[in-house]
């Protein structure tokens, strides 16, 4: 019988970076400033993730952004 690995999952660097930001504090600020009152597409958190991804990836166009996010879609959902 094999021993269970102590590392259950591998976190990407992007995922580790996102852990530095408190989701509850972020959502509290969104609520305080009513930032999503006219939102139609992205949530504030989703937009923050997309902007952070673009900045770190040094994306220069919208197509680079969408291709990069599409390639990482499964990882970003977690």
N, C-alpha and C positions, 0 to 999 in steps of 0.2 A: 504494500500500500504506500502511495506517495504522500509525503507531507504537504500540507497546504502552504502555499507561498505566503510570506508575510506581506508581500505587496500585492494587493488585490487588483489594483488598476494602475495604469500609467497616466499621469497627468501631463498634458502638454504645457509648455511654458506659458502659453496664453491663458490656459485654465488656472495655472498657479498665480499669474498676475491678477486675474479677476478675483481671486480669493482675498486680495489685499483690500478690496472695496466691499464695505458692508452693504449688503442688499437692503437690509431693513432701514439703515440710515439713508440710503439713496431714495427708497420709496417714501420715507418720511419727508424728505426735502421736496420730492415731487408733489406729494399731497399738500404740503404747506404752501407751496407756490402755485398750486393748481395747474401744473405744467401740462397735464394731459387733457385739459378740458376741451380743446379743439383738435385733438389728435385723431387722425383718420387711418394711418398706416402703422408705423412702428410705435411701440411703447417707448417711453423715455429710456428704459433699461436696454431695450433692443437697439435703439439708436446709439446709445452710449457704447455698447459692444461693437457695433458696426464702425463707429468713428475711431474707437481704440484700435480695432483690427486694421483699419486703413492707415492709421498713423504708424503703427508698428511695422506694417508691411510696405510702407512707403509707396502706396498706390498713387498712380498719377492720373488715372481715369476711372470713370464709373464702371467700365467693362472689367478692368482689373479688380475692382472691389467686388463686383458680383461674382466673378469667376473664383476669386479667393474665398469668398464666403460660401459659395456653392461647394467648393472642394472640401471645406471644413464643416459643412452643415451638421453632420452626425455628431461631431465633437462639441459643437457650440450648443446643441440642445441640452447637454448635460450641465 
